[in-house]
Amino acid sequence: MKKEVLEILKHPEKENLKYELKQSDILKTSEGQRKLTFAIVAFANRQGGRIIIGVKNDGELEGKNIFNIDKDKGIIDNICHAKISPIIDYNINLLELEEADLLIIDIPKRGKIPHAYIDSKNGAEIKTRIYYIRTRHGKRLVGDYQLQWLFTHQEDADFTYNCRTIITYDKVSLNVSAPIEQPLCHYNYNAVTSPLSSKIFQTPSFTNDMFNKSRQSFFLGITPYVLIHNLSFYFQNYWLINIQRRPPVYQKNVSVKSNYQETTFKENLKKISINDIPSLYGNVILYGNLREEVKNLAIDGIDRDGNPSFTVPLDTELLIRYEDNLFPKAKLILSHKDFKFEFIFTCSPSAVQPGISHGHPAWSIIENRLKTGAAIYEDKLYKSFQSIEIDCTFNASFTFPEEDIKLFEKYYSYAETIREILDNDWNYDQFISKLPPNKLYSIENKIDTLLNTLKSTD
């Protein structure tokens, strides 16, 4: 905790959604204690947070021996258990630094219902409650629509979704067209990779790619464009949509319906072309000439598939960014210019293996059929294909509905739709869970073998 607090104090913008600094005199007056109660309620009703007491308004530490620890803990305990409904099970610690003492209050995120400051009581009956919410600009009173949201949504608006996808591709051409079932996003990968000339992959950076760095770099480079291709299928005409899927779940069995009324349609969206999206490479190395080529190649693939543009909310900007802090990452960022929301899709290749993924049911068929490792290594699927695992994270953050709750709910629905697309089209583990069990794969394989034998005897 000490290291974390010191890092906060070093930062020029010390206060944010998770932290607030207070002077110790806030504990000495009833008005100060009232303001502290508001701050605790606001943190609890958002994501939880930490209040650090013992810091002046200019960011300087107040010094040593500024707390009557037993008395001050009693004040905070009374605030959290007598002045707030429902009560807050906080944690408090005295952090003794060489040059100063700090009182740290850790506030948990709310449970099923929001917390309120008890403004007045009649005996045990609470007559008046006051609700606050934490925002990027501090705390603010909660309006009727915001309060309705807090009572109907236990989770905070911000959320993070994690998944992995595994794509099997031809080792020579890098086309994503392996003869096995793959997550739906493989159609989008294939749209981007299939138009490419195999010559680009016959350069030394690929043919001598002992540790698959060039292939990982290639898939890192194209994945943001693959996601754009994926999203353009759904958001061609509207960004606020309902998706209806019919089994078997292929893109052709998906219908998209708008949630817009036509009178508001043109006022709330804009069309964006993939050519308009800037790319920032930072210090990431894309092997060979891929840095210059990957965007043009991706655009060619998307244009050929007929989805060159799509819709986003009005005042939304898109950016593709490549980073290499320790492990290379690629990001697709959608952000509202007024910071109404920011969506960040991050991908990072984590592993490459020969053949098809060992988690795929078809792999067990290969193992059972060929028995020995030597035979497996000579199998066509093993020799001709590779599989790459890509870790994906989708972070959606919002300016909490401070003004227009209805517009906020549209943005939130938009983020949930993107999450549903990732879960259905990209999530490899979800995809595998819907496949037939290994036994059915084994039966299908035996039938195919029998049919091939019968054909050869005709």
C-alpha positions, 0 to 999 in steps of 0.5 A: 500500500505504501508504494501505491500511495507514494506513486499517487502523490508523485502524480501531477493529477493526484485525484481521479475516479479512484482517489481523493486527497483531504486535509486532516482538518476535515475530521475536526468540524461537523461540516468537514465530516459531512463533506467526507461522508459525501465523498465516501458515498460517491466512491461507494456508488461508483467503483469504490476508492481510496481517500488519503487524509493528511495532504494539503490543497497544494499537494504537500504533505501536512507532516507528522503527529497530525492525527488523534488516531483513536478519536479519528477512527471513531469519527470515520466509523460513525460516518460509515455506520451511522451516517450512511445507508446501507452501512459501508464496511470500510478499511482504515490504516495509518501510514507512517512515512518518514516525513508525514503521517497519512490516514488511508480510508479504503471504500468498497464498491456498493452491493445490490443497492446504492448508498446514501447520506442520511440527511434526517431521521425520525427515530429509527426511520430515515426521512431524507437520503442524499445520493452522490456519485463519483465522476472524473470531475469529483462528486455530484448529486445523483438525479432521478434517472441516474438513481434509477440506473444505480438501483437497476444495475449492480455493476458499474457502467465501466466494464472489461471483457477478456477472451482469447481467440485461436486462428489456424492458418496455412504456413506458407500463404498465411491464409486462414482457411484450414479444413476445421471449424474455427471461430466466426472471426476467421471469416474476417481474417480470411477476408484480409489474408486471402487477397495477399500475394504469397510472395510477401511471405517468401521473404527471408524474414518469414522463411527463416522465422524460426521463432514465428516472430514474423508471423506473430507480428503479421497477425498483430498488425492485421488484427485491428483491421480484422476487427473493423471488418468484423464490426463493419458487417454489423454496423453498416447502417446503424450503430445502435442495433439488435443482433438476432442469430439463428443456428447454425451460427454463421454470419449469413444466419445473422440479422441486424435490426436498428434500434433507431427511429428514422427521425433521429437516425441521421442526427446520431451517427456518422459513416467512417471509412477504414481509410480515415483511421490513423495508425500510430506505430510507436516503437513496434517493429512489424517485420519485413515491409509489413509496417508499410503494407499491412494497412493497404493489404487490410483495406484491400481485403475489406474492400473486396468483401464489400464492407469498406465503411460502417457507422459509429456514434456522432463525434466518435474518433477511431485510432489504431495504435501499436505498442511494445512496452514489453510484449507487442500489443495492437489497439483499436480505440473508439473514443467520443470527443467529449469523453462520453465514452472510450472503448479500447480493444487490445490484442496480443499474440501469446503463442504459436503452435504447429498444426491445429490447436490442441484444444480443438476436438479434431486434434484428439482424432489426429492423436488417436489415428496416428498414435506416435509422435513421429507420425503426427509430425508427418501429418498434413495438417501438422506440417501445412498449418499453424495456429496462433493464440491471440489474447483479447481485452475489451475495456469500455469506460464511460462518463457516468450519466451526468446529464443525458441518461438516455444517450448514455444508455444508448452508448452502454448498449453499443458497448454491450453489443460489441462485447456480444460480438466478441463473445460470439465471434472471437471467444475461442473457449465459447466456440469450443464449448458449442462444438460436438464432443470428441466422440462425435468427431471420432464417428465422423472421422471413421465415416469419412475414412470408410467413404474414402476407402469405398471410393478408392475400391470403385 
